[in-house]
C-alpha cells in the first residue's frame, strides 16, 4: 500500500474536520468528488488499483455522522420501504454475486475485463470469465456508495439543513468550472503537467485530445466524457435551482457556465445527456409555471425558444459556410460516432455484455466481472435481472419521493427547490450512465444527492403523519397559553 500526497492531505483534512460542525464535513465531502482521478492510496496487491480521494474522505464523513448522531439515524436510512432499503438489498446482492457467480460460471462465457498493469496503462480485453481484482474493487465501490447514501441521509435527517445542500452544490460547481478553465489554460500554455498533481490514479488518461479544433475539456477527470457526465449533473442541480427562482443572478450565471462547459467538452455523452436534461428541466419548469406563474420562468422559456429559433434561421441564411463547419463538427463528434474506432469498440463491449447476460441465464456474471458501454447492460451482465430490478426500484423511489418538505432550516419554498434540484442531479447522473457507463460505480455524487433528497422528503412525510396522529392543542385561554403560564389552556 502506497500513500500519495493527495492521500496525506485528505487524511489531515479529515482528522481536522472530525472536531468541527458536520456541515463542514458535508461540504468537503461534496468537494472531494470533483477529484475523479486523484489517488489517495495505491494498492500494488490489486494490480495498482487506486483508492481515490473521495473514497478515502468518505471514511471520515461516515465516522463523523456516526460519532455525531449514533447508529440509530444511520440505520433509519435503511428502513423499508425507503430508497435506502432497496439500495441495501442491491448492495448485499451485488457483493455476494461478485464472490460466488464468477466461480459458479467460470469459463462458461467471455467478458470484457480490465487487466491492471502496475506502473503502466491498463489493458481492456475479452477473457474467459474468472474471479478478478475488479470483483473486489467494484464491491468496495458499491459498499462505499451505500455508506455515502446512509451518511448523507443521516446528515440531512438530523440537521434539516437545506442551506448546506444548496451551498455545497454551488461551491462544487464553481470549483469544477475553475479546474475546467485550468485544464484549458495549462494545455495551451504548455504547462499541462501542472494538472498531473490531480491525475495520479492508475487510469488511462485521455486529457490532451483535440476535436474539431477545440481542446476536449477533461478537468480533473481522465477524459472528456467523464468530465461532461459529472458537470452535467451539476448543471442539472444548478439550473433546477435557477429555474425555481433561487438566488437569481449568481445561480443563473453559474448554470450558463456549466452549460457552456458541457458543450465545449465535445463529448457525445455530454451533448446527448444535455438534450435530455434541458428537455426535462424545461418541461418541468413549464408545468410549474402553468400551475402558478410565480413558479418557474415561463417568459424566459418562451422567449428563449423564440430567440434560439430566430438565431438559427439568421445564421443559416447569412453564414452558410459557418453552418457547414458546424455540420462537419457535429458529424465528427455525434453522427459518425458509430463508425469510429471508439464507437465500434463500444458496440463490441455491449454485444459481449449482452452475450454474458444470456450465457449466465439472466443471472449475471457477478459484480465487477463485465464491462459495457451502457449502465443498463452493466447491470444485466453483472447482476442480472434481479439486480437490475433492485436498482430500478431504488432509483425510482428516489425520483418519486414527495417534494413537500417541512421542518427545514429555510422556508418550505427553498426546501422544495433543493429536493427538486437533488433529484434533477441524480437523474442526470443516471442519464449519462445509461448512455455510456462502463462499470457499476457511479461515483459518490449521485449518492450524496439521493441521500439528501430521500432524507428531506421522508422528513416531510413523517411530519405530516405525526400531525395527523396528534391533534393540535386548542387553548381555552389563548393569552395564558401563549405566555406559558398555567394549565387551564389544556383544560386540566
Phi and psi in degrees as a GROMACS rama.xvg file:
@    title "Ramachandran Plot"
@    xaxis  label "Phi"
@    yaxis  label "Psi"
@TYPE xy
-122.26  122.252  UNK-2
-87.2045  124.59  UNK-3
-89.0904  169.724  UNK-4
-61.0656  -44.0159  UNK-5
-63.7319  -29.8813  UNK-6
-67.5572  -40.5756  UNK-7
-63.0179  -44.7021  UNK-8
-63.1449  -38.6123  UNK-9
-65.8106  -42.8574  UNK-10
-59.1723  -47.3927  UNK-11
-62.8014  -44.6543  UNK-12
-66.2283  -41.3027  UNK-13
-61.7311  -44.0857  UNK-14
-65.1608  -38.5288  UNK-15
-63.0182  -40.873  UNK-16
-80.1321  -10.2862  UNK-17
-62.7429  -25.9167  UNK-18
-99.716  7.04194  UNK-19
-101.594  176.458  UNK-20
-60.4345  143.687  UNK-21
-61.3118  -21.809  UNK-22
-60.6048  -38.0995  UNK-23
-67.1561  -38.7842  UNK-24
-63.3826  -41.4205  UNK-25
-65.1013  -42.0094  UNK-26
-58.4047  -48.7546  UNK-27
-73.6959  -26.1419  UNK-28
-62.7819  -44.0938  UNK-29
-64.0862  -44.5045  UNK-30
-63.8639  -34.8141  UNK-31
-62.3702  -24.9296  UNK-32
-67.583  -16.1921  UNK-33
-73.2062  -18.0808  UNK-34
-88.6645  73.5099  UNK-35
-73.997  -14.212  UNK-36
-130.486  20.0212  UNK-37
-93.7389  110.746  UNK-38
-80.0069  130.22  UNK-39
-91.2186  -39.3141  UNK-40
-139.78  136.327  UNK-41
-105.174  141.396  UNK-42
-119.841  91.6473  UNK-43
-59.4469  -30.8685  UNK-44
-64.4513  -22.297  UNK-45
-108.376  34.8595  UNK-46
72.2683  25.2627  UNK-47
84.2806  16.5186  UNK-48
-58.8429  150.051  UNK-49
-112.945  137.818  UNK-50
-93.4052  116.917  UNK-51
-79.2979  163.943  UNK-52
-55.3931  -48.3886  UNK-53
-63.1406  -33.8209  UNK-54
-68.4215  -37.2713  UNK-55
-70.6167  -42.852  UNK-56
-65.6773  -26.7299  UNK-57
-57.9674  -34.1056  UNK-58
-59.3208  -46.0408  UNK-59
-68.4802  -39.4373  UNK-60
-61.2656  -46.1816  UNK-61
-65.9313  -44.2636  UNK-62
-63.0518  -36.6135  UNK-63
-65.0854  -40.6414  UNK-64
-68.1123  -37.647  UNK-65
-68.403  -47.0013  UNK-66
-70.25  -28.6423  UNK-67
-80.9943  -34.109  UNK-68
-124.696  -8.76935  UNK-69
85.2826  178.354  UNK-70
-79.7281  -21.7792  UNK-71
-57.8702  -56.0108  UNK-72
-61.5413  -32.6445  UNK-73
-67.8361  -44.2179  UNK-74
-65.0446  -30.5176  UNK-75
-65.6252  -20.6913  UNK-76
-64.0415  -22.448  UNK-77
-103.794  11.9288  UNK-78
-68.9391  135.32  UNK-79
-74.3925  150.492  UNK-80
-101.136  33.7667  UNK-81
-70.4945  170.921  UNK-82
-57.598  -36.2956  UNK-83
-63.5151  -32.2141  UNK-84
-62.7591  -45.2617  UNK-85
-71.1462  -34.1841  UNK-86
-67.5041  -36.673  UNK-87
-63.1283  -47.439  UNK-88
-59.9854  -43.0555  UNK-89
-61.66  -43.9975  UNK-90
-67.1263  -45.0548  UNK-91
-61.0857  -45.0717  UNK-92
-62.1366  -42.7342  UNK-93
-64.9511  -43.7136  UNK-94
-64.5664  -43.6423  UNK-95
-63.8171  -37.7635  UNK-96
-64.6292  -37.5859  UNK-97
-66.6249  -24.1431  UNK-98
-83.7541  -45.8961  UNK-99
-98.4727  -39.9065  UNK-100
-66.2243  -39.66  UNK-101
-61.0977  -27.3148  UNK-102
-83.0561  -36.5282  UNK-103
-66.2996  -41.8222  UNK-104
-103.429  18.0927  UNK-105
-54.7169  127.22  UNK-106
77.7724  -3.04878  UNK-107
-85.4643  -14.4102  UNK-108
-153.077  169.353  UNK-109
-113.813  143.134  UNK-110
-129.932  155.694  UNK-111
-80.8014  117.734  UNK-112
-135.257  162.677  UNK-113
-103.962  128.849  UNK-114
-99.5173  113.871  UNK-115
-84.1067  127.618  UNK-116
-117.507  108.42  UNK-117
-63.6166  130.052  UNK-118
85.477  0.904624  UNK-119
-144.859  -174.251  UNK-120
-73.3661  152.755  UNK-121
-80.8056  154.803  UNK-122
-117.635  132.083  UNK-123
-104.956  123.975  UNK-124
-150.703  165.667  UNK-125
-92.0654  121.745  UNK-126
-133.98  157.105  UNK-127
-61.187  144.249  UNK-128
-60.9966  131.53  UNK-129
-161.613  160.888  UNK-130
-63.3445  135.601  UNK-131
-135.344  173.796  UNK-132
-64.0695  -26.1393  UNK-133
-64.2444  -29.3659  UNK-134
-61.5707  -35.944  UNK-135
-75.4619  -49.1543  UNK-136
-65.2647  -41.4828  UNK-137
-68.931  -32.1575  UNK-138
-66.3217  -40.3454  UNK-139
-63.8892  -42.3057  UNK-140
-63.485  -37.9524  UNK-141
-64.649  -43.3993  UNK-142
-64.3837  -38.7113  UNK-143
-60.5719  -42.1299  UNK-144
-61.9207  -39.7469  UNK-145
-63.5528  -45.8889  UNK-146
-66.8363  -35.5434  UNK-147
-64.3083  -44.0416  UNK-148
-60.0529  -46.0713  UNK-149
-64.201  -42.1172  UNK-150
-68.1929  -41.4089  UNK-151
-64.3635  -43.461  UNK-152
-59.1763  -45.3435  UNK-153
-62.6366  -43.5257  UNK-154
-59.2393  -50.1922  UNK-155
-75.6127  -27.7501  UNK-156
-65.9433  -37.5463  UNK-157
-88.4485  -36.1002  UNK-158
-95.2971  -23.3874  UNK-159
53.0463  29.5584  UNK-160
-87.1484  88.3253  UNK-161
-63.4704  -36.1027  UNK-162
-58.8281  -40.2285  UNK-163
-63.0366  -40.3227  UNK-164
-66.5781  -46.9952  UNK-165
-64.2802  -49.9156  UNK-166
-63.2626  -40.7214  UNK-167
-62.7208  -41.6373  UNK-168
-69.3026  -36.5673  UNK-169
-68.8705  -42.3096  UNK-170
-63.4795  -43.8518  UNK-171
-61.9551  -41.248  UNK-172
-62.5352  -42.7947  UNK-173
-63.781  -40.655  UNK-174
-66.7215  -41.6633  UNK-175
-60.2119  -42.0667  UNK-176
-67.4817  -36.5301  UNK-177
-63.4237  -41.8043  UNK-178
-68.7555  -34.0705  UNK-179
-63.3663  -43.2584  UNK-180
-64.9538  -40.8965  UNK-181
-62.965  -36.6578  UNK-182
-61.9  -42.2899  UNK-183
-68.7947  -47.6316  UNK-184
-64.9746  -42.3098  UNK-185
-68.1611  -31.7624  UNK-186
-66.6813  -48.94  UNK-187
-78.9227  -16.5196  UNK-188
-95.0682  0.806202  UNK-189
75.1703  19.3922  UNK-190
-118.227  33.4189  UNK-191
-60.5904  -20.8052  UNK-192
-61.9466  -21.0075  UNK-193
-64.0127  -30.804  UNK-194
-77.2112  -12.7063  UNK-195
-63.6147  -21.7187  UNK-196
-60.673  -30.0495  UNK-197
-99.8728  4.20892  UNK-198
-125.891  70.3785  UNK-199
-113.323  0.598594  UNK-200
-72.5725  157.845  UNK-201
-82.437  62.4462  UNK-202
-116.73  160.072  UNK-203
-77.0416  118.207  UNK-204
-95.5865  123.03  UNK-205
-117.272  66.1239  UNK-206
-105.814  -0.565705  UNK-207
-122.979  24.2346  UNK-208
-87.6167  153.991  UNK-209
-127.89  139.517  UNK-210
-140.896  130.576  UNK-211
62.5753  26.4346  UNK-212
80.7142  1.63558  UNK-213
-110.489  140.653  UNK-214
-69.1997  126.604  UNK-215
-76.1621  111.64  UNK-216
-70.0537  128.089  UNK-217
-121.349  -16.1894  UNK-218
56.658  -126.5  UNK-219
-96.9246  17.3072  UNK-220
-109.121  173.43  UNK-221
-80.5588  -20.0271  UNK-222
-159.339  170.214  UNK-223
-65.1549  -35.714  UNK-224
-63.3333  -42.5594  UNK-225
-65.5569  -41.4339  UNK-226
-62.4663  -45.6002  UNK-227
-63.6224  -39.9467  UNK-228
-63.6956  -44.1175  UNK-229
-66.6234  -45.4716  UNK-230
-67.2126  -33.7758  UNK-231
-63.3293  -38.4207  UNK-232
-62.6127  -42.3346  UNK-233
-66.3322  -38.376  UNK-234
-60.4935  -42.5735  UNK-235
-61.0289  -41.1409  UNK-236
-64.7684  -52.6139  UNK-237
-68.3161  -42.5016  UNK-238
-64.0018  -36.4525  UNK-239
-62.8923  -42.3752  UNK-240
-62.2188  -42.288  UNK-241
-68.378  -42.5703  UNK-242
-64.4982  -26.749  UNK-243
-89.4569  14.8326  UNK-244
64.504  48.1739  UNK-245
-107.072  122.186  UNK-246
45.6945  68.1463  UNK-247
-50.06  -58.2814  UNK-248
-65.579  -55.8947  UNK-249
-64.3919  -45.1416  UNK-250
-66.6763  -37.7024  UNK-251
-63.6508  -43.9304  UNK-252
-63.4125  -39.9155  UNK-253
-66.0275  -41.4057  UNK-254
-63.1946  -41.0516  UNK-255
-63.7938  -40.3489  UNK-256
-66.1734  -39.6175  UNK-257
-65.6364  -40.5867  UNK-258
-58.5997  -45.8629  UNK-259
-65.2205  -38.1043  UNK-260
-63.419  -40.8782  UNK-261
-64.6397  -41.8972  UNK-262
-61.5678  -46.7689  UNK-263
-73.3087  -12.3237  UNK-264
-68.3018  -17.8861  UNK-265
55.2816  28.3401  UNK-266
-90.6359  128.098  UNK-267
-62.2372  -37.7232  UNK-268
-61.8157  -45.0829  UNK-269
-63.8965  -42.7129  UNK-270
-67.2293  -43.6872  UNK-271
-65.0086  -42.0261  UNK-272
-64.7451  -34.8405  UNK-273
-63.2706  -39.8972  UNK-274
-60.6228  -44.2305  UNK-275
-65.9739  -46.7171  UNK-276
-67.429  -44.9654  UNK-277
-62.378  -41.6359  UNK-278
-62.4587  -42.8195  UNK-279
-63.4329  -47.9758  UNK-280
-65.1071  -38.0629  UNK-281
-64.2054  -45.6069  UNK-282
-64.956  -42.159  UNK-283
-64.0357  -42.7464  UNK-284
-67.7108  -38.4733  UNK-285
-65.2618  -39.5881  UNK-286
-63.063  -41.5361  UNK-287
-65.4397  -35.4725  UNK-288
-67.7245  -36.7284  UNK-289
-68.5667  -33.2532  UNK-290
-71.6077  -45.4146  UNK-291
-146.521  112.451  UNK-292
-55.9654  -21.497  UNK-293
-79.5569  -14.2729  UNK-294
-93.2681  145.873  UNK-295
71.7928  -167.457  UNK-296
-138.092  74.1752  UNK-297
-61.4311  -42.6761  UNK-298
-64.8446  -39.2809  UNK-299
-63.3912  -45.1093  UNK-300
-63.2966  -44.1277  UNK-301
-66.8156  -49.5532  UNK-302
-65.512  -37.4214  UNK-303
-61.7139  -42.1097  UNK-304
-64.6148  -41.6632  UNK-305
-65.6746  -45.5106  UNK-306
-63.6883  -41.6169  UNK-307
-62.0213  -42.6127  UNK-308
-64.6238  -44.5459  UNK-309
-63.7609  -39.6834  UNK-310
-62.6027  -41.5034  UNK-311
-63.7523  -43.6333  UNK-312
-63.6992  -42.8744  UNK-313
-63.3179  -44.3533  UNK-314
-64.2656  -40.8823  UNK-315
-63.7624  -35.8168  UNK-316
-82.7642  -44.3102  UNK-317
-85.337  -29.4451  UNK-318
-133.798  70.2826  UNK-319
-63.112  -30.9857  UNK-320
-66.8706  -37.2095  UNK-321
-63.9292  -38.5983  UNK-322
-62.6  -40.3395  UNK-323
-62.4319  -38.9725  UNK-324
-66.2963  -40.8285  UNK-325
-64.6364  -40.5525  UNK-326
-62.6719  -41.6717  UNK-327
-66.0363  -38.0583  UNK-328
-65.4749  -47.2728  UNK-329
-64.4918  -35.074  UNK-330
-64.3266  -36.4502  UNK-331
-70.4008  -41.1123  UNK-332
-95.2265  -16.2893  UNK-333
-125.405  -64.4179  UNK-334
-69.5754  -33.3927  UNK-335
-98.5943  13.666  UNK-336
-60.2756  -38.3938  UNK-337
-65.6773  -27.0738  UNK-338
-90.1372  -4.87416  UNK-339
-78.2527  166.261  UNK-340
-61.4673  -41.8467  UNK-341
-62.7059  -42.4031  UNK-342
-64.0721  -44.5857  UNK-343
-64.1147  -37.0809  UNK-344
-64.3861  -42.0159  UNK-345
-70.5984  -34.8213  UNK-346
-63.5573  -36.3619  UNK-347
-64.7632  -41.1267  UNK-348
-59.0294  -46.3365  UNK-349
-65.3054  -40.1248  UNK-350
-63.1747  -42.1175  UNK-351
-65.9019  -39.8174  UNK-352
-64.77  -42.1355  UNK-353
-66.6592  -36.6606  UNK-354
-66.673  -37.6065  UNK-355
-60.763  -42.2679  UNK-356
-58.3761  -42.739  UNK-357
-71.0502  -42.6109  UNK-358
-64.7866  -26.6266  UNK-359
-95.8659  17.4978  UNK-360
57.6222  40.2186  UNK-361
69.4534  11.7038  UNK-362
-87.9928  -33.1583  UNK-363
100.248  157.993  UNK-364
-92.8505  -2.36929  UNK-365
107.975  142.538  UNK-366
-57.0935  125.53  UNK-367
89.9795  -1.0291  UNK-368
-83.2611  -25.3797  UNK-369
-137.944  143.299  UNK-370
-107.5  158.69  UNK-371
-150.478  -172.983  UNK-372
-119.424  25.72  UNK-373
-155.616  134.559  UNK-374
-62.6281  -31.8468  UNK-375
-60.9738  -45.4959  UNK-376
-72.0985  -28.3217  UNK-377
-61.2335  -47.3109  UNK-378
-61.7007  -47.9728  UNK-379
-65.6258  -41.813  UNK-380
-76.3985  -23.8013  UNK-381
-95.543  -49.7381  UNK-382
-123.44  11.1124  UNK-383
67.2807  -167.065  UNK-384
-64.4997  -42.0514  UNK-385
-61.4983  -46.4699  UNK-386
-65.5591  -40.0181  UNK-387
-63.274  -39.1522  UNK-388
-66.9948  -40.2279  UNK-389
-61.8481  -42.4918  UNK-390
-64.4602  -40.6059  UNK-391
-62.5041  -39.5153  UNK-392
-67.2549  -41.5751  UNK-393
-59.997  -51.8289  UNK-394
-61.9993  -41.8398  UNK-395
-64.1642  -37.6974  UNK-396
-69.2104  -27.572  UNK-397
-72.9218  -48.3628  UNK-398
-72.3212  -27.0356  UNK-399
-96.6758  3.13664  UNK-400
-62.1511  145.202  UNK-401
-62.5315  143.611  UNK-402
-92.7207  -9.15526  UNK-403
-68.7453  126.312  UNK-404
-126.418  133.523  UNK-405
-125.934  157.341  UNK-406
72.3426  25.7238  UNK-407
-90.3901  171.21  UNK-408
-79.5987  -7.37014  UNK-409
-123.396  -176.343  UNK-410
-65.5147  161.869  UNK-411
-59.7298  -32.2283  UNK-412
-62.0209  -49.1167  UNK-413
-65.0283  -35.5735  UNK-414
-64.74  -43.5669  UNK-415
-63.7375  -41.0024  UNK-416
-60.4856  -41.2378  UNK-417
-65.1401  -42.1673  UNK-418
-65.5435  -42.5163  UNK-419
-62.53  -38.7847  UNK-420
-67.345  -41.9659  UNK-421
-61.6821  -41.6297  UNK-422
-63.9941  -39.9532  UNK-423
-62.9232  -42.7412  UNK-424
-65.0845  -40.3741  UNK-425
-63.453  -43.4212  UNK-426
-64.3684  -38.1635  UNK-427
-64.0389  -40.655  UNK-428
-61.5515  -41.6378  UNK-429
-66.4893  -35.7895  UNK-430
-61.4619  -51.504  UNK-431
-68.0496  -32.4683  UNK-432
-65.3144  -40.9033  UNK-433
-65.9904  -28.5064  UNK-434
-76.3944  -44.7447  UNK-435
-147.524  17.3931  UNK-436
-63.8004  134.966  UNK-437
-105.68  -23.5871  UNK-438
-134.95  170.784  UNK-439
-67.68  -33.8087  UNK-440
-65.8244  120.987  UNK-441
-95.9619  -2.13249  UNK-442
88.352  175.177  UNK-443
-94.5484  -20.5238  UNK-444
-57.9883  -46.2324  UNK-445
-59.294  -34.1315  UNK-446
-75.1775  -32.3827  UNK-447
-61.4062  -45.5378  UNK-448
-67.7312  -41.6931  UNK-449
-64.5871  -41.5203  UNK-450
-63.2174  -41.2551  UNK-451
-64.8823  -45.7833  UNK-452
-63.3684  -42.921  UNK-453
-66.6043  -42.0834  UNK-454
-66.7126  -47.3971  UNK-455
-67.5336  -38.9913  UNK-456
-67.2857  -42.7794  UNK-457
-68.5836  -35.0267  UNK-458
-60.8638  -35.4217  UNK-459
-66.5671  -43.9589  UNK-460
-61.0862  -46.9177  UNK-461
-67.2763  -34.4701  UNK-462
-64.3814  -40.7883  UNK-463
-66.9836  -38.1682  UNK-464
-65.7233  -38.5188  UNK-465
-64.3754  -43.2502  UNK-466
-61.7189  -33.6228  UNK-467
-73.3483  -32.7604  UNK-468
-78.5911  -36.9885  UNK-469
-105.068  110.649  UNK-470
-67.2047  145.929  UNK-471
-64.6394  145.791  UNK-472
-78.7813  129.159  UNK-473
-113.326  99.5771  UNK-474
-69.5322  141.201  UNK-475
-76.0478  -32.8663  UNK-476
-115.935  92.2897  UNK-477
-59.2084  -38.7909  UNK-478
-67.3016  -44.1345  UNK-479
-64.5402  -39.8991  UNK-480
-67.9005  -41.0674  UNK-481
-64.4895  -33.1895  UNK-482
-85.2226  -3.8989  UNK-483
82.713  9.7703  UNK-484
-100.761  141.464  UNK-485
74.8007  172.113  UNK-486
-115.43  2.85337  UNK-487
-67.0248  -22.7113  UNK-488
-65.0295  -21.0224  UNK-489
-102.86  7.44835  UNK-490
76.213  19.9966  UNK-491
